[in-house]
Amino acid sequence: MQIKSSVKNDSLFISLDGSLDELSLVNKTCTIITNPIVETMNNLINKTKARKIVLDFSKVHSMDDFGIGFLIGRYKKAKDRNIPIYTLNLSKDFEELFDIKGKFNLCDFMPKFQEND
């Protein structure tokens, strides 16, 4: 997983490239907390002066429950700073994955980004 970021107007765009899964998020000591991907995302969220964050999924190949957990953690971190997170280029398959057992839909908390948002 690689992360690239850029700021445009009042938005921090974060492009995710690779897989959001157990293999990419959990290091050999079995902890997600000390993973460089998590640290990078946390630093971006903590240091941004942007008013919103846009996660671009156009280059994400696969995602599992670890990826969903990772996204929920970043959502909570951004929410603590009153920064909404939006999604961009989220595939239908990932939209279905975001609908966790029909009871909790991550898309309700991270809506699709629109240019006028």
TISEBA-831649 format. One record per atom (N, C-alpha, C, O): residue number from 1; atom name; x, y, z. Coordinates in Angstrom, 1 decimal, decimal comma. Example, Ala and Ser with C-alpha at 12.3 -4.5 7.8 and 13.67 -1.06 7.14 Angstrom:
BEGIN
pos / site / east / north / up
1 / N / 13,2 / -5,7 / 7,8
1 / CA / 12,3 / -4,5 / 7,8
1 / C / 13,2 / -3,3 / 7,8
1 / O / 14,2 / -3,3 / 8,5
2 / N / 12,8 / -2,2 / 7,1
2 / CA / 13,7 / -1,1 / 7,1
2 / C / 12,9 / 0,0 / 7,9
2 / O / 13,4 / 1,1 / 8,0
% end
This chain:
BEGIN
pos / site / east / north / up
1 / N / 0,8 / -1,2 / 0,0
1 / CA / 0,0 / 0,0 / 0,0
1 / C / 0,9 / 1,2 / 0,0
1 / O / 1,8 / 1,4 / 0,8
2 / N / 0,6 / 2,1 / -0,9
2 / CA / 1,3 / 3,4 / -1,0
2 / C / 0,2 / 4,5 / -0,8
2 / O / -0,9 / 4,4 / -1,2
3 / N / 0,7 / 5,6 / -0,2
3 / CA / -0,2 / 6,7 / 0,1
3 / C / 0,4 / 8,0 / -0,5
3 / O / 1,6 / 8,3 / -0,3
4 / N / -0,4 / 8,7 / -1,3
4 / CA / 0,0 / 10,0 / -1,8
4 / C / -1,0 / 11,0 / -1,4
4 / O / -2,2 / 10,7 / -1,4
5 / N / -0,5 / 12,2 / -1,1
5 / CA / -1,5 / 13,3 / -0,7
5 / C / -1,2 / 14,6 / -1,4
5 / O / -0,1 / 14,9 / -1,8
6 / N / -2,3 / 15,4 / -1,5
6 / CA / -2,2 / 16,7 / -2,1
6 / C / -3,3 / 17,5 / -1,5
6 / O / -4,3 / 17,0 / -1,1
7 / N / -3,1 / 18,8 / -1,5
7 / CA / -4,1 / 19,7 / -1,0
7 / C / -4,6 / 20,6 / -2,2
7 / O / -3,8 / 21,1 / -3,0
8 / N / -6,0 / 20,6 / -2,3
8 / CA / -6,6 / 21,4 / -3,4
8 / C / -7,7 / 22,2 / -2,7
8 / O / -8,6 / 21,6 / -2,1
9 / N / -7,6 / 23,5 / -2,8
9 / CA / -8,6 / 24,4 / -2,2
9 / C / -8,6 / 24,1 / -0,7
9 / O / -7,5 / 24,2 / 0,0
10 / N / -9,7 / 23,7 / -0,1
10 / CA / -9,7 / 23,4 / 1,3
10 / C / -9,8 / 21,9 / 1,6
10 / O / -10,3 / 21,5 / 2,7
11 / N / -9,4 / 21,1 / 0,6
11 / CA / -9,5 / 19,6 / 0,8
11 / C / -8,1 / 18,9 / 0,7
11 / O / -7,3 / 19,3 / -0,1
12 / N / -8,0 / 18,0 / 1,6
12 / CA / -6,8 / 17,1 / 1,6
12 / C / -7,2 / 15,8 / 0,8
12 / O / -8,0 / 15,1 / 1,3
13 / N / -6,6 / 15,6 / -0,3
13 / CA / -6,8 / 14,4 / -1,1
13 / C / -5,8 / 13,4 / -0,8
13 / O / -4,6 / 13,7 / -0,9
14 / N / -6,2 / 12,2 / -0,4
14 / CA / -5,3 / 11,1 / -0,1
14 / C / -5,6 / 10,0 / -1,1
14 / O / -6,7 / 9,4 / -1,1
15 / N / -4,6 / 9,6 / -1,9
15 / CA / -4,8 / 8,6 / -2,9
15 / C / -4,2 / 7,3 / -2,3
15 / O / -3,0 / 7,3 / -1,9
16 / N / -5,0 / 6,3 / -2,2
16 / CA / -4,5 / 5,0 / -1,7
16 / C / -4,2 / 4,1 / -2,9
16 / O / -5,0 / 4,0 / -3,8
17 / N / -3,1 / 3,4 / -2,9
17 / CA / -2,6 / 2,6 / -4,0
17 / C / -2,2 / 1,2 / -3,5
17 / O / -1,2 / 1,1 / -2,8
18 / N / -3,0 / 0,2 / -3,8
18 / CA / -2,6 / -1,2 / -3,4
18 / C / -3,8 / -1,8 / -2,7
18 / O / -4,9 / -1,6 / -3,1
19 / N / -3,5 / -2,6 / -1,7
19 / CA / -4,5 / -3,4 / -1,0
19 / C / -4,7 / -2,9 / 0,4
19 / O / -3,7 / -2,6 / 1,1
20 / N / -5,9 / -2,8 / 0,9
20 / CA / -6,2 / -2,4 / 2,3
20 / C / -6,6 / -3,7 / 2,9
20 / O / -7,8 / -4,0 / 3,0
21 / N / -5,7 / -4,5 / 3,4
21 / CA / -6,0 / -5,8 / 3,9
21 / C / -5,0 / -6,2 / 5,0
21 / O / -4,1 / -5,4 / 5,4
22 / N / -5,3 / -7,3 / 5,6
22 / CA / -4,5 / -7,8 / 6,8
22 / C / -3,0 / -7,8 / 6,4
22 / O / -2,1 / -7,3 / 7,2
23 / N / -2,6 / -8,3 / 5,3
23 / CA / -1,2 / -8,4 / 4,9
23 / C / -0,5 / -7,0 / 4,8
23 / O / 0,6 / -6,9 / 5,2
24 / N / -1,3 / -6,0 / 4,4
24 / CA / -0,6 / -4,6 / 4,2
24 / C / -0,7 / -3,8 / 5,5
24 / O / 0,0 / -2,9 / 5,7
25 / N / -1,7 / -4,2 / 6,4
25 / CA / -1,9 / -3,3 / 7,6
25 / C / -1,3 / -3,9 / 8,9
25 / O / -1,1 / -3,1 / 9,9
26 / N / -1,1 / -5,2 / 9,0
26 / CA / -0,6 / -5,8 / 10,2
26 / C / 0,9 / -6,2 / 10,0
26 / O / 1,2 / -6,9 / 9,1
27 / N / 1,7 / -5,6 / 10,9
27 / CA / 3,2 / -6,0 / 10,8
27 / C / 3,5 / -7,3 / 11,5
27 / O / 2,6 / -7,9 / 12,0
28 / N / 4,7 / -7,7 / 11,5
28 / CA / 5,1 / -9,0 / 12,0
28 / C / 4,8 / -9,2 / 13,5
28 / O / 4,8 / -10,3 / 14,0
29 / N / 4,7 / -8,1 / 14,2
29 / CA / 4,4 / -8,2 / 15,6
29 / C / 2,9 / -8,2 / 15,9
29 / O / 2,5 / -8,1 / 17,1
30 / N / 2,1 / -8,4 / 14,8
30 / CA / 0,7 / -8,5 / 15,0
30 / C / 0,0 / -7,3 / 15,6
30 / O / -0,9 / -7,4 / 16,4
31 / N / 0,5 / -6,1 / 15,2
31 / CA / -0,2 / -4,9 / 15,7
31 / C / -0,4 / -3,9 / 14,5
31 / O / 0,5 / -3,7 / 13,7
32 / N / -1,6 / -3,3 / 14,5
32 / CA / -1,9 / -2,4 / 13,4
32 / C / -1,4 / -1,0 / 13,9
32 / O / -1,3 / -0,1 / 13,0
33 / N / -1,2 / -0,8 / 15,2
33 / CA / -0,9 / 0,5 / 15,7
33 / C / 0,4 / 1,1 / 15,2
33 / O / 0,5 / 2,3 / 14,9
34 / N / 1,5 / 0,2 / 15,0
34 / CA / 2,8 / 0,7 / 14,7
34 / C / 3,1 / 0,6 / 13,2
34 / O / 4,2 / 0,7 / 12,7
35 / N / 2,1 / 0,3 / 12,4
35 / CA / 2,3 / 0,1 / 10,9
35 / C / 2,6 / 1,5 / 10,3
35 / O / 1,9 / 2,4 / 10,6
36 / N / 3,5 / 1,5 / 9,4
36 / CA / 3,8 / 2,8 / 8,7
36 / C / 2,7 / 3,4 / 7,9
36 / O / 2,5 / 4,6 / 7,8
37 / N / 1,8 / 2,6 / 7,4
37 / CA / 0,6 / 3,1 / 6,7
37 / C / -0,3 / 3,8 / 7,6
37 / O / -0,8 / 4,9 / 7,3
38 / N / -0,5 / 3,2 / 8,8
38 / CA / -1,4 / 3,8 / 9,8
38 / C / -0,7 / 5,1 / 10,3
38 / O / -1,4 / 6,1 / 10,4
39 / N / 0,6 / 5,1 / 10,6
39 / CA / 1,3 / 6,3 / 11,0
39 / C / 1,2 / 7,4 / 10,0
39 / O / 1,0 / 8,5 / 10,4
40 / N / 1,4 / 7,1 / 8,7
40 / CA / 1,3 / 8,1 / 7,7
40 / C / -0,1 / 8,7 / 7,6
40 / O / -0,2 / 9,9 / 7,6
41 / N / -1,1 / 7,9 / 7,6
41 / CA / -2,5 / 8,4 / 7,6
41 / C / -2,8 / 9,3 / 8,8
41 / O / -3,3 / 10,3 / 8,7
42 / N / -2,4 / 8,8 / 10,0
42 / CA / -2,6 / 9,5 / 11,2
42 / C / -1,9 / 10,9 / 11,2
42 / O / -2,5 / 11,9 / 11,6
43 / N / -0,6 / 10,9 / 10,7
43 / CA / 0,1 / 12,2 / 10,6
43 / C / -0,6 / 13,1 / 9,6
43 / O / -0,7 / 14,3 / 9,9
44 / N / -1,1 / 12,6 / 8,5
44 / CA / -1,8 / 13,5 / 7,5
44 / C / -3,0 / 14,1 / 8,2
44 / O / -3,3 / 15,3 / 8,0
45 / N / -3,8 / 13,3 / 8,9
45 / CA / -5,0 / 13,8 / 9,5
45 / C / -4,7 / 14,7 / 10,6
45 / O / -5,3 / 15,8 / 10,8
46 / N / -3,7 / 14,4 / 11,4
46 / CA / -3,3 / 15,3 / 12,6
46 / C / -2,8 / 16,6 / 12,2
46 / O / -3,0 / 17,6 / 12,9
47 / N / -2,1 / 16,7 / 11,1
47 / CA / -1,4 / 17,9 / 10,7
47 / C / -2,1 / 18,7 / 9,7
47 / O / -1,7 / 19,9 / 9,4
48 / N / -3,2 / 18,2 / 9,1
48 / CA / -3,8 / 19,0 / 8,0
48 / C / -4,5 / 20,2 / 8,5
48 / O / -5,1 / 20,2 / 9,6
49 / N / -4,5 / 21,2 / 7,7
49 / CA / -5,3 / 22,4 / 8,0
49 / C / -6,5 / 22,4 / 7,1
49 / O / -7,3 / 23,4 / 7,1
50 / N / -6,7 / 21,4 / 6,3
50 / CA / -7,8 / 21,3 / 5,3
50 / C / -9,1 / 21,1 / 6,1
50 / O / -9,1 / 20,7 / 7,2
51 / N / -10,2 / 21,5 / 5,5
51 / CA / -11,5 / 21,5 / 6,1
51 / C / -12,2 / 20,1 / 5,8
51 / O / -13,2 / 19,8 / 6,4
52 / N / -11,7 / 19,4 / 4,9
52 / CA / -12,2 / 18,1 / 4,5
52 / C / -11,2 / 17,2 / 4,0
52 / O / -10,1 / 17,6 / 3,4
53 / N / -11,4 / 15,9 / 4,1
53 / CA / -10,5 / 14,9 / 3,6
53 / C / -11,2 / 14,0 / 2,6
53 / O / -12,3 / 13,6 / 2,8
54 / N / -10,5 / 13,8 / 1,4
54 / CA / -11,1 / 13,0 / 0,3
54 / C / -10,2 / 11,8 / 0,1
54 / O / -9,0 / 11,9 / -0,2
55 / N / -10,7 / 10,6 / 0,4
55 / CA / -9,9 / 9,3 / 0,1
55 / C / -10,3 / 8,8 / -1,3
55 / O / -11,4 / 8,5 / -1,6
56 / N / -9,2 / 8,7 / -2,1
56 / CA / -9,4 / 8,3 / -3,5
56 / C / -9,1 / 6,8 / -3,5
56 / O / -7,9 / 6,3 / -3,3
57 / N / -10,1 / 6,0 / -3,9
57 / CA / -9,9 / 4,5 / -3,9
57 / C / -9,7 / 4,0 / -5,3
57 / O / -9,8 / 2,8 / -5,6
58 / N / -9,4 / 4,8 / -6,3
58 / CA / -9,3 / 4,4 / -7,7
58 / C / -8,2 / 3,3 / -7,9
58 / O / -8,2 / 2,6 / -8,8
59 / N / -7,2 / 3,3 / -7,0
59 / CA / -6,1 / 2,3 / -7,2
59 / C / -6,0 / 1,3 / -6,1
59 / O / -5,0 / 0,6 / -5,9
60 / N / -7,1 / 1,2 / -5,4
60 / CA / -7,2 / 0,1 / -4,3
60 / C / -7,7 / -1,2 / -5,0
60 / O / -8,8 / -1,2 / -5,6
61 / N / -6,9 / -2,2 / -4,9
61 / CA / -7,2 / -3,5 / -5,6
61 / C / -8,1 / -4,4 / -4,7
61 / O / -9,0 / -5,1 / -5,3
62 / N / -7,9 / -4,4 / -3,4
62 / CA / -8,6 / -5,3 / -2,6
62 / C / -8,7 / -4,7 / -1,2
62 / O / -7,9 / -3,9 / -0,8
63 / N / -9,8 / -5,2 / -0,4
63 / CA / -10,0 / -4,7 / 0,9
63 / C / -10,7 / -5,8 / 1,7
63 / O / -11,5 / -6,5 / 1,2
64 / N / -10,3 / -6,0 / 3,0
64 / CA / -10,9 / -6,9 / 3,8
64 / C / -11,4 / -6,2 / 5,1
64 / O / -11,4 / -5,0 / 5,2
65 / N / -11,7 / -7,0 / 6,1
65 / CA / -12,2 / -6,4 / 7,4
65 / C / -11,1 / -5,6 / 8,1
65 / O / -11,5 / -4,7 / 8,8
66 / N / -9,9 / -5,9 / 7,9
66 / CA / -8,8 / -5,1 / 8,4
66 / C / -8,8 / -3,7 / 7,8
66 / O / -8,6 / -2,7 / 8,4
67 / N / -9,1 / -3,7 / 6,5
67 / CA / -9,1 / -2,4 / 5,8
67 / C / -10,3 / -1,6 / 6,2
67 / O / -10,2 / -0,4 / 6,4
68 / N / -11,5 / -2,2 / 6,5
68 / CA / -12,6 / -1,5 / 7,0
68 / C / -12,3 / -1,0 / 8,4
68 / O / -12,6 / 0,2 / 8,7
69 / N / -11,7 / -1,8 / 9,2
69 / CA / -11,3 / -1,3 / 10,6
69 / C / -10,3 / -0,1 / 10,5
69 / O / -10,5 / 0,8 / 11,3
70 / N / -9,4 / -0,2 / 9,6
70 / CA / -8,4 / 0,9 / 9,4
70 / C / -9,2 / 2,2 / 9,0
70 / O / -8,9 / 3,2 / 9,5
71 / N / -10,2 / 2,1 / 8,1
71 / CA / -10,9 / 3,2 / 7,6
71 / C / -11,8 / 3,8 / 8,8
71 / O / -11,9 / 5,0 / 8,9
72 / N / -12,4 / 2,9 / 9,6
72 / CA / -13,2 / 3,4 / 10,7
72 / C / -12,3 / 4,1 / 11,7
72 / O / -12,7 / 5,2 / 12,2
73 / N / -11,1 / 3,6 / 11,9
73 / CA / -10,2 / 4,3 / 12,8
73 / C / -9,8 / 5,7 / 12,3
73 / O / -9,7 / 6,6 / 13,1
74 / N / -9,5 / 5,8 / 11,0
74 / CA / -9,2 / 7,1 / 10,5
74 / C / -10,4 / 8,0 / 10,5
74 / O / -10,2 / 9,3 / 10,7
75 / N / -11,6 / 7,5 / 10,2
75 / CA / -12,8 / 8,3 / 10,3
75 / C / -12,9 / 8,9 / 11,7
75 / O / -13,2 / 10,1 / 11,9
76 / N / -12,8 / 8,1 / 12,7
76 / CA / -12,9 / 8,6 / 14,1
76 / C / -11,8 / 9,6 / 14,4
76 / O / -12,1 / 10,6 / 15,1
77 / N / -10,6 / 9,4 / 14,0
77 / CA / -9,5 / 10,4 / 14,2
77 / C / -9,9 / 11,7 / 13,5
77 / O / -9,7 / 12,8 / 14,2
78 / N / -10,4 / 11,7 / 12,3
78 / CA / -10,8 / 12,9 / 11,6
78 / C / -12,0 / 13,6 / 12,3
78 / O / -12,1 / 14,8 / 12,4
79 / N / -12,9 / 12,7 / 12,7
79 / CA / -14,1 / 13,3 / 13,4
79 / C / -13,8 / 14,0 / 14,7
79 / O / -14,4 / 15,0 / 15,0
80 / N / -12,8 / 13,5 / 15,4
80 / CA / -12,3 / 14,1 / 16,6
80 / C / -11,8 / 15,6 / 16,3
80 / O / -11,8 / 16,4 / 17,2
81 / N / -11,4 / 15,8 / 15,1
81 / CA / -10,9 / 17,1 / 14,7
81 / C / -11,9 / 17,9 / 13,9
81 / O / -11,6 / 18,9 / 13,3
82 / N / -13,2 / 17,3 / 13,9
82 / CA / -14,3 / 17,9 / 13,1
82 / C / -14,0 / 18,1 / 11,6
82 / O / -14,3 / 19,1 / 11,0
83 / N / -13,3 / 17,1 / 11,1
83 / CA / -13,0 / 17,1 / 9,6
83 / C / -13,8 / 15,9 / 9,0
83 / O / -13,5 / 14,8 / 9,3
84 / N / -14,7 / 16,2 / 8,1
84 / CA / -15,4 / 15,1 / 7,4
84 / C / -14,5 / 14,4 / 6,4
84 / O / -13,6 / 15,0 / 5,8
85 / N / -14,8 / 13,1 / 6,2
85 / CA / -14,1 / 12,3 / 5,2
85 / C / -15,1 / 12,0 / 4,1
85 / O / -16,2 / 11,5 / 4,4
86 / N / -14,6 / 12,1 / 2,9
86 / CA / -15,4 / 11,8 / 1,7
86 / C / -14,7 / 10,7 / 0,9
86 / O / -13,4 / 10,5 / 1,0
87 / N / -15,4 / 9,9 / 0,1
87 / CA / -14,8 / 8,9 / -0,8
87 / C / -14,8 / 9,4 / -2,2
87 / O / -15,7 / 10,2 / -2,6
88 / N / -13,9 / 8,9 / -3,0
88 / CA / -13,8 / 9,2 / -4,4
88 / C / -13,4 / 7,9 / -5,1
88 / O / -12,5 / 7,2 / -4,7
89 / N / -14,1 / 7,6 / -6,2
89 / CA / -13,8 / 6,5 / -7,0
89 / C / -14,0 / 5,1 / -6,2
89 / O / -13,1 / 4,2 / -6,4
90 / N / -15,0 / 5,1 / -5,4
90 / CA / -15,3 / 3,8 / -4,7
90 / C / -16,1 / 2,9 / -5,6
90 / O / -17,2 / 3,2 / -6,0
91 / N / -15,5 / 1,7 / -5,8
91 / CA / -16,2 / 0,7 / -6,7
91 / C / -17,4 / 0,2 / -6,1
91 / O / -17,6 / 0,3 / -4,9
92 / N / -18,3 / -0,4 / -6,9
92 / CA / -19,5 / -1,0 / -6,4
92 / C / -19,2 / -2,1 / -5,4
92 / O / -19,9 / -2,2 / -4,4
93 / N / -18,2 / -2,9 / -5,7
93 / CA / -17,8 / -4,0 / -4,8
93 / C / -17,4 / -3,4 / -3,4
93 / O / -17,8 / -4,0 / -2,4
94 / N / -16,7 / -2,3 / -3,4
94 / CA / -16,3 / -1,8 / -2,1
94 / C / -17,5 / -1,1 / -1,4
94 / O / -17,6 / -1,1 / -0,2
95 / N / -18,4 / -0,5 / -2,2
95 / CA / -19,6 / 0,1 / -1,6
95 / C / -20,4 / -1,0 / -0,9
95 / O / -20,9 / -0,8 / 0,2
96 / N / -20,5 / -2,2 / -1,5
96 / CA / -21,2 / -3,3 / -0,9
96 / C / -20,4 / -3,8 / 0,4
96 / O / -21,0 / -4,1 / 1,4
97 / N / -19,1 / -3,8 / 0,4
97 / CA / -18,3 / -4,2 / 1,5
97 / C / -18,5 / -3,1 / 2,6
97 / O / -18,5 / -3,5 / 3,8
98 / N / -18,7 / -1,9 / 2,3
98 / CA / -18,9 / -0,8 / 3,3
98 / C / -20,2 / -1,0 / 4,0
98 / O / -20,4 / -0,6 / 5,1
99 / N / -21,2 / -1,7 / 3,4
99 / CA / -22,5 / -2,0 / 4,0
99 / C / -22,3 / -3,2 / 4,9
99 / O / -22,6 / -4,3 / 4,4
100 / N / -21,9 / -3,0 / 6,1
100 / CA / -21,6 / -4,1 / 7,0
100 / C / -22,8 / -4,8 / 7,5
100 / O / -23,5 / -4,3 / 8,4
101 / N / -23,1 / -6,0 / 6,9
101 / CA / -24,2 / -6,8 / 7,4
101 / C / -25,6 / -6,1 / 7,3
101 / O / -26,5 / -6,4 / 8,1
102 / N / -25,7 / -5,0 / 6,5
102 / CA / -26,9 / -4,3 / 6,4
102 / C / -27,3 / -3,5 / 7,6
102 / O / -28,4 / -2,9 / 7,6
103 / N / -26,4 / -3,4 / 8,6
103 / CA / -26,8 / -2,7 / 9,8
103 / C / -26,0 / -1,4 / 9,9
103 / O / -26,5 / -0,4 / 10,5
104 / N / -24,8 / -1,3 / 9,3
104 / CA / -24,0 / -0,2 / 9,5
104 / C / -23,3 / 0,1 / 8,1
104 / O / -22,6 / -0,8 / 7,6
105 / N / -23,6 / 1,2 / 7,5
105 / CA / -23,0 / 1,5 / 6,2
105 / C / -22,0 / 2,6 / 6,3
105 / O / -22,3 / 3,8 / 6,6
106 / N / -20,8 / 2,3 / 6,1
106 / CA / -19,7 / 3,3 / 6,2
106 / C / -19,9 / 4,4 / 5,2
106 / O / -19,4 / 5,5 / 5,5
107 / N / -20,6 / 4,2 / 4,1
107 / CA / -20,9 / 5,3 / 3,2
107 / C / -21,7 / 6,4 / 3,8
107 / O / -21,7 / 7,5 / 3,3
108 / N / -22,5 / 6,0 / 4,8
108 / CA / -23,3 / 7,1 / 5,5
108 / C / -22,4 / 8,0 / 6,2
108 / O / -22,8 / 9,2 / 6,4
109 / N / -21,2 / 7,6 / 6,6
109 / CA / -20,3 / 8,4 / 7,4
109 / C / -19,2 / 9,0 / 6,5
109 / O / -18,7 / 10,0 / 6,8
110 / N / -19,0 / 8,3 / 5,4
110 / CA / -18,0 / 8,8 / 4,4
110 / C / -18,7 / 8,9 / 3,1
110 / O / -18,5 / 8,0 / 2,2
111 / N / -19,5 / 10,0 / 2,8
111 / CA / -20,2 / 10,0 / 1,5
111 / C / -19,3 / 10,3 / 0,3
111 / O / -18,1 / 10,6 / 0,5
112 / N / -19,8 / 10,1 / -0,9
112 / CA / -19,1 / 10,3 / -2,1
112 / C / -18,7 / 11,8 / -2,2
112 / O / -19,6 / 12,7 / -1,9
113 / N / -17,5 / 12,1 / -2,6
113 / CA / -17,1 / 13,5 / -2,8
113 / C / -17,7 / 14,1 / -4,1
113 / O / -17,7 / 13,4 / -5,1
114 / N / -18,2 / 15,3 / -4,0
114 / CA / -18,7 / 16,0 / -5,1
114 / C / -17,9 / 17,3 / -5,2
114 / O / -17,5 / 17,9 / -4,1
115 / N / -17,6 / 17,8 / -6,3
115 / CA / -16,8 / 19,0 / -6,5
115 / C / -17,3 / 20,2 / -5,7
115 / O / -16,5 / 21,0 / -5,3
116 / N / -18,6 / 20,3 / -5,5
116 / CA / -19,2 / 21,4 / -4,8
116 / C / -19,3 / 21,2 / -3,3
116 / O / -19,8 / 22,0 / -2,6
117 / N / -18,8 / 20,0 / -2,8
117 / CA / -18,8 / 19,8 / -1,3
117 / C / -17,9 / 20,7 / -0,6
117 / O / -17,8 / 20,7 / 0,6
% end
